[in-house]
C-alpha cells in the first residue's frame, strides 16, 4: 500500500514533511514495536486539511499521534498512515479577555506553566500529565479531581474528509478518561477559560504536583498508566499490587516495582510481550477482585485490544431504568449512575428504558438483570414476577418481598406482627373517609403504592382533612394515615445482609418531602453519616429493627429502612425501600462511601449476589416468614401411595412391639412379680406416634 500512494502524496503535497520507517522508540514513550512505515507531519491547518482530503479521496486509513505518551506500537508493519501535527504550526498560545487559545501540539506541562505565569488557575493539578493538549482533550485527561474538559470553551479541528469541525463545551460529553469528540476528527486547538488566581500560590501548586508525580511514577520507558482506575477506593495500581504482580515480567516488559499500574519497557520489549502482560494482569484482577480493568493506553494494532478483552469476559448486565410511574425521572438518573458505576468496574452493560412490564430480549441475553425502576411495576413485584417465571437472575428482592415493601399498608401490618415500633396508623377509603378518632393530629396521609415521597401530605388541623383527602384520593382509593412523630429522621441501608452506617436527614423545613429530597427550592437538605444527633444505642436499636424487617419481609441484596427517632428515644420505622435511589444525592451510596465501599464495589457485589442464585428464590406465601429452601434430597417428591403404605406398616410395627410388652407385664403382675415397667413401656410404644404429633403442635403454637 505504501508504494501505491506515497509518490502520489508527495506530488500532491510537495511541502508536506514525510518520514519513512520511523522507530516507535522515537515517537512513543513506551517504545515497543518495530517501525511505523509512514509518518506525515503537516505544518499548518491548511496543509493538514489538504492531507486529509487526499487520504479520504484515496481511501487511505490514517491515525493521529500526539505526544505518543500512551501509544503502544506494532510489531508488524502498520497498515495506516500516521499523522502528527508539527510542533511549529500547532503549538501556538495566546490570551485575550480571559480566554486562552492553545494549539493541539502544545504539551500540557507547557500550557500549565504559561497560564500560571499569567495569574490564571485551574490547571496546576494537571501539570504532571506529559501528553499534548490534543491527546488530553480526547481522553479528558485529569488528576486530583480536575479534568481538562472542565475549562474548555471550544474545541476545533478537521474531520477525516478535510472539513473544518468545532464544538462548544456543552456539545461534548466529558466522561471519566474519555469524551464524545468523534474518532474521525483531528483536533488542532482549543479555547479555555480559566479563573483568576494568585500567581505565587499557583506556582507552588504546580511545583508540588510535578514533584509528587515524579516521586510516584516509575523511571523507565512506559505508556503511563496501563488501566483506568475503577474508583477512588480501587485504583488499578493497588488492585494489581494486591495480586502480588509487581516485577512480573513477560519477555522484554515488566510490571514496575514502584507503581503496579505502569508496565516498563526493559529495552527489548515487543508489542506481543506488552499485550500478553496486560492480559495476565486483567485476568488476575478479575479473579481476585471481581473487576474487569479497562486499558487506558491506546493500541495501534486493531487486533490488540480485542485480544486483551477476550482474555476474561465480563458478565453481561441488562440494566432496566425509566418505567412509567411518577418516579420515572428519578429512575433515569439512578439507572444512569448505576450503569456508569458498573462500566467503571468493567462490566458489559446494556441499558434498557422500560416503559411496560414484559420480558425483553435484552433481559434473556444478560447474565444478570439489574432493575433500577422506582415505583410502579418496577418496584411492586410485577417485573420481578416476570423475571422469576422466565428463570432469570436479577438484582434485588423477589416479587413477594418487593410488593410487600412497596405497599405501605402491608408494611404496617407486618411491622405490627414483628413487634417493630411504628407510628399509630389507620386506613381510610372513599367510603370510610372520617378522621380516625384513635389518632392525634398532626397526621400524615400516604398513598400506599408510591415512593420518593410522592403522595405524602401532612395534615396539621382537622379543617385541612377533607382537602387533603381529595388530593390523595386522586392518586389512590385507599390511603394510609398515621400519626406524625416529631423527631430525628434517619435511614439504615442494608447491602447483602450487612448493615451500613445510619444517615441522619435534616431537611430545611423539618419535613423530608419531594422538594427536600430532589428539588431544593426551599434550601438544601443536610445529611450526616454517621448520625450526629443520636446515641450509639439508638442507632444500634434502629439497625436491629432494620435487620428484623429485612429478614421478616423476605428481602435480599439491598434495602433502605427509614425511621423517625421520637422524643422518647424510640426509633419508629416508617417504611422500607427495596430499590432505593442511586443518584448523587441518594442515601445508600453515601453510607457505603463512609464505610469505605465505593459505588462501583457496591454495585458489583450486588451483581455477584444475583449470579450466585442459579434459580429464582422461591417466594413464601406469607412474606412475613421467608421460606427456607427445600433440602436437595426432597427435591423430587416420593410416591404418595408408597408413603401411606410405609406409614401403615410403621403403625403395625409399633403395635406388634407394644402388645408383647403389655401382655408380659400383665402376666408378671398376676404372678406376683414386678411387671409394671413392661406394662408402661408397652403403653409408651403404642402411643409414641400420637405423643410426637402432640409435641409438634405445641412447638408450632405462638
Secondary structure, DSSP 8 states (H G I E B T S, - for coil): -HHHHHHHHHHH-TT-EEEEEEEHHHH-SS--SSEEEEEEE-SSHHHHHHHHHHHHHTT--EEE-SS-TTEE--SS--SSEEE---TTTS--EEEETTEEEEETTSBHHHHHHHHHHTTB-S-GGGTT--SBHHHHHHTT-EETTEEGGGGEEEEEEEETTS-EEEEEGGGS-EETTEE---TTEEEEEEEEE--B--HHHHHHHHHHHHHHHHHHS-SSEEEEESB--S-SSS-HHHHHHHTT-TT-EETTEEE-SS-TTEEEE-SS--HHHHHHHHHHHHHHHHHHHS----B-SEESSHHHHHHHHHTS---EEEEEEE-SSTTHHHHHHHHHHHHHHHHHTT-EEEEEEE-SSS--HHHHHSSEEEE---SHHHHSSHHHHHHHHHT--BSS--HHHHHHHH-HHHHHHHHHHHT--B--EEEEESSS-S--TTS-SSEEEEETT--TTTTEEEE-SGGGHHHHHHHHHTT-SEEEEEE---EEEEEEEEETTEE---EEEE-TTSS--HIIIII-TT---EEESS-SSS-HHHHHHHHHHHHHHHHHTT--SEEEEEEEEETTS-EEEEEEETT---STT-HHHHHHHHTT--HHHHHHHHHHHHHT-SS-----SSTTS------GGGSS---HHHHHHHHHHHHHHHHHHHHHHHHHHHHHHHTTS--HHHHHHHHHHHHHHHHHHHHHHHHH--
